[in-house]
């Protein structure tokens, strides 16, 4: 029995099929991938007595396992999602994206990234690829560069009119263009839209005229980032997009020829949300120091006399620590799960409790920021209390971040009034609905 493609929204659970005996047609490789997806909490596929149950998480995209194709879509899509992606990853706004194409039901999330990479590639080609001097070795009738005198005698003995030389010429075949070409070819294989695929491969063919094809490796991608300077800064967005595609495929690029581990693409919206909040707080709260993934040392420690396996100590790392005058003012965590519609998982609660109890400045409190589209969503506060006397020990605040609101604020080319709104919104993310009151208390605290 052939299974129809399955469409889900992030964090949705669906059961497919109602006939007893419906089974997944997985080979060993597909079973291994499905097991890995479940263990890493990306996607869970369960064989039930009368069908199949699929549970999505914060990973969106499309994969194909055997005869089963699964598409997981984000709640926010189209232009708002694109604007947030551009802002979170500092991508260029090329004004060439057609939102209706991505919003079509047949397209998967990866087409949004592929579309942007195609736009970047077209822009780089139209403005002229970056060229640099490369070293060449060859026999030239008109010698240039450095002559290889060790081969001169051999050339004369063979009556050759050319002389072996080592010389430098400006070339398109530099590392940046080789990585761009490899990224475009990768994007063409990932795209689920035939027109978009054709466009990407046309761009790749244009590049192939002067740039050699090569496998994409992690070393090349890392080195390409390092060689970017003021002359080649235009390549930054393209490299970021290629990196997103590589990570979404679950590809190991440690060595050339490593196989694709996942037949499709899954994008971690949790990492995207963390990047979005990180840039927003860094830019809109200049009076504070924002430390990303701040390490809380000294909370847990193995007893040296009772650690026979010599295991490393677990070090908690809240996503953000707000620091002023050397003091940690607030701990914040960004989790891509709508906690207005769903309950707070226990593991998140325990994690935030550790952060709140480890804070030694001001109110013992930790805040979890979560995305939502619900306009009525407001703060929820959970108290951590002494189990014997019932005294409050700490607070855990669940604070919504309306994605549509923040998207309007981070659109490019807006004036001073919107800039003030951005700063106020950033302060509410940290201090709540009345940040001015918190600021006064903070000033008194820091002065003491």
N, C-alpha and C positions, 0 to 999 in steps of 0.2 A: 504494500500500500504506500503510495507516494504522499508525503506530508506537504501540506501547504506552507508557504513562508509564514513565520510567526512574527508579529509586530508587538512590541511592548514599550511602555514608558518606564523610565528609570525607577527603580525600587518597586516595580509591579511584579506580581506573581500571577501566572496564567496556567491553566490546564488545557492541553491540546489533545483532541481525540476523545471519543466516548465509546469506542468499540473495544470489547475485551479482546486481548491478543495483539493490540497495536504495539509494535516493538520498534526500538531504534535500530536502524541499519548502520551500525558503527563498526569500522574495522579496528584493529588494535591501536593504530595511531590516533584515530578519532576518540577512542575510549581514554587513551592517555591524556589527550588534550582536554577532554571533558572533565577528567579527574583533577587536572591541574587548575582549570578554571574554577572548579568548586572549592578546592583547597585554598586558593588565593582570594576567594570571595569576590570574584569578578562576575561569574554567571553559574547558576546551579541548574542542572538538568537531571530530573529524577524520572525513572521508569515506574509508573504506577500500574495497578491492576487493570484499570480501564483508561489508559492514556498516558500522557507525559505531562509532568509539571515543570515549568521553567520559572526561575526566580531571578529577576534582574537586580542589580545593585547600582552603584554610582558610575559604573562603566557603560559607555554608550558606543554604538557602532553596529557593525554587522559581521557575523561569522557564519561559516557553513561547515557542518559536521555531518558527514555521510549524506543522507538525503534530507537533512533538516537545516533550513536557513533561518537564522534568528536575527532580527533587527531590533536594537534597543535605542530609543530616541530620548533626548532630553526634554524636560517640560518646556523650557524656553527655547525658541528656535528662530530661524529667519534672521532679519537684520539685527534685532536686539542681541541675539547670541553672537553674531559676527562682531558687533561693536565691542562686546565684552571680551571676546577672544583677542581682538586687536589691542585693546587696552591692557589686558593681563600679560600678554607676551610682547608688548611694544612693537606691534606690526605696523607697517605703513598703510595708510588709507588711500588706496589707489582709485576709489570711486568707479570700479568696474564690475562689482559684484551684482548679480541679478538675483534678488531674493526669491522670486517665484520659482526659480529652478530648484533650489534646495528644499523649499517647502513642499515640493511634489512628493507624494506618498512613496514613490518608487526609489527615492534617493536615500542614501545612508549618511551618517554623520561625517564619515571620512571625505565625502564629496565636498564638504564645506572647506576642509583644509586643502584638498587637492585643487579646488577652484582658486584659492588664494595663492597657492604655489604657482599655478599656471599664470596668474596675473603678475606675480613677481618675476617669473621667467620672461614673460613677454615684455615687461618694462625694462629689464636688464638688456634684452636683445635690442630693443628699440633705441635705448640711450647709448648703446655700445658696451660690449663686454670689457671687463677689466683685463688688461694685458700687462705682462711683465717679462723681464729678461730671463730666458732659460738657457741652460748649457747644452750645447750640441757637439757631437763628434762626427766628422765626415771628411771625405776627400773632395777638395775644391780645386777647380782649375785656376781660380783667382784667389790665392791664399788670403785669409783674414784671421784675426785672432792670434792664437798661439800655434805655431807649426810643431808637429810631432816629428822631431828630427830622427827619432829612432826608426821611423818607417820611410824616411826619405830615400835611403839607399835601396830599399826594396822596391819603391816606386820607380826609381831610375832604372833598376835592373830589369823591371818588367815594361819599360818604355811607357810608363803612364804619364799623362800630362797633368794629372791631378795630384795634389799634395794633401796628406792627412793633417787636419787642423782641429783644434778645439776653439769654439767660438760661441758667442752669446747673441741671440736674436730675441726681439720682442715677440711673444707668442700668446695665443688664446688658450693653449693647453696647460694652463696653470692649475694648481690644486683647487682653487675656488670654482672654476668652471667645470672641472672634472666631477667635483661633488655635486654641483648643480645638475649636471647631466644625469648622474646616477640617481639623484633624488627625483628628477622628472620621470625617469624610467620606472622607478619604484612607485611613484604616484599613479602612473598610467595603469599599472597592474592592480592597484588598490581601488581605483575608481569604479563605481557601479553604474555610471551614466555613460552611454556609448558616445554621445557628442563630446562630453568632457574628456573621455579617454582619447578620442581622435585628436582633440586640440592639444593635449599634453604630449602625445607622441609626435605631432607635427613640430612642436617646439624642440623636442629632443632631436629630431632629424636635422633641424637647422644647426643645432649645436654640434652634432656629430660631424659636420663638414670640416671643422677645425679643432675639435676637442676629442681625444681618444676616449672610448668607452672603458669603464672599469667597474669592478664590484665596489659597492659602498661598504666601507669598514669604519669601525668606531674610531680607529686612529686617524683616518683621513678626515672624519667629521670634526673631531677634536682639534686637529691641526688647522683645519680651515677656519675655525673660530679664532684661533690664536693669531693667524696671519692677517686678519682684518685690520686695516688702518683707515686713516681719513680718506684715502683714495678709493677704498673698496667697501666703505660702510654701507653702501646700498645692498650688499649681499646679506646683511644681518638677518633681515626678516625671512629670506628664503632658507637660510640655514636653520632658523628656529622652526619653521614649518617642516623641513625635512626631518629634524629631530623629533617632532611630534609624531610624524608618520612612522618613524622607526620604532619609537617607544610603544605606539599603539598596536604595532604588529606583533609585539612580543618577540622581536628578533634579537638574537645574540650576534653582535658585530665584533666580538673579540678577535676573530681571525677571519680572513677571507674565506668565502665558501660556506660559512655557517648557514644552515638551513633555516627557513622560516618556521617558527615553532607553532604558529597559530594561523589557520586558514581564514584570515579575515583581519578585522581591525576593531580594537576596543580602546576607547579613550577614557582616561581617568578624570572624571569631572571633579573629583575631590582635590586633585593636584591643581587643576585649573582654578577652582574656587579659592584655594590657598594663595595662588599667585595673584589673583585679582585683589584679594583683601590686602595682601602684602604691599603691592604697589600703591594702593589707595591710601593706606595708613602712612607709608613712608613719605608720600608726596603731600598729604594734607595735614600732617601733624609734625611740622618741622621743629616745633618747640620741644619735642620729645625724641628720645632715641628708641627706635624700634629694632629689637633683636629677633631675627627669625630663628625658629627652632632653638630657643635658648636652653642650654643644658643645665639641669638642676642637679648639681653635684652634691654628694654627701647625704642624700635622702635614704638611699639603700646602700648597704655595704655588706659583703660577705665577711663573716668572722674569719680572720686569717687562720685561726687554729681549727676551723671546721669548714674548710673548703677543699675537700680532697680532690675534686675534679678541676680545681683552679679556674673556675668559671669567672667570666667578667661580670662586674657589677652592672645592674640595670640602671641606666640614667634616663629619667623622664625628660621629655623635651616638648614643652608647650609650643604651639606654632608661633606665638608672638609674646614677647615681654616688653611692656611699656616702661621705659627707664627715664628717670629725671634726677639729676644731681647724684648719680651713682646708686639710686634706690629704685627697686622694682615697684612700680605703681600698680600695674595690673597685669594679670596673665589672661591671654585669650587663646582660644583654639577655634579653628575653622573646620567645620564638618559639613560635607555636602550631603545632608539628609534633612528633609523638611520636617522639623520637630514640632511644627504647628499642626500638621496632619497626622503625624505618627509620634509614638512615645519615645522617650529617651532610652536608648539601650543601656543595659547595666554596665557594660564595659566602658562606655563613654562617661557614665556617672562616676564610676570609681576613678577613672583617669582625672576628671575635673576635680574630684574631692582631694586627690593628692596635691594638685596644683594649688588649690585654695588653702590647704593646711600648711603648705610650705611657704606661703607668703608671710613675710614678717614686717610689712609696712602697711599702715592703714587698715582697712577692713579686710579680714581674711575672706577673699572672694576670688572666684575664677569665672570667666564668661565663655560660653560657647556661642559662636556666630554660625548661623545656619541660613541657607537660601530659601526663599519662599516667593510665591506669586500672590499670596493672600494679603490683600490690603488691610484686613482687620487684625493681622497678626501683631501681637505686642509682647513685651517681656514676660517671661515666666521665671519665677525664683523658687528654687528648692533649698531648704535649710538643712544643714548638716548639724545634728543635735547630739548632745551628750546622752548616751543610752540610759544612764542612771538618773540624773537630775533633770534632763530635758532642756538644758541650757544650749543656746545656739553656739556652735563652734565655728561655722563657716557658711558662706552663701555660694550657691551655684546658679548663675543666671543664664537662661536660654534666650538669646537675643536674635530676632529675625533680621535678615538683610533682604529687603525687597529688590529682586534682580532688575525689575523694570525701572525702579526708581534710580538705582545706582547707574543703570545703563544711560538714562537721560543725563545724569550728571557728568559722565565721563566722555560724552561725545566731544569730538575735537572742535576747535575754533569757536569756543563760547566765551562770553565776556566776564567782567568782574562780578556781576550779581550771582552768576552760577558758580564762580570760584568761591564766593562766600558761602553758598549753599553746600558746596562740597566739603568745606572745612567744618561747617556745623554738623553735617551728616557723619563725618569721620569721628567727631567728638561724641556724638550720640552712640556710635558703635562701641566706643570704649567706656563711656560714663553713663549711658542711659538717656532717657528722654529729657532730663534736665541737667545738661552738662555744665551750665554756669554755676549751679550750686556745688557740684563736685569740684569745680575748679577752685572755688573759694576754700573748700575744705582741704584741697590738695596744697594750696599755697600756705595755709597754716601748718600743715603737716611738714612740709619741706623746710619751713622757717624754724621749726622747733629742733 
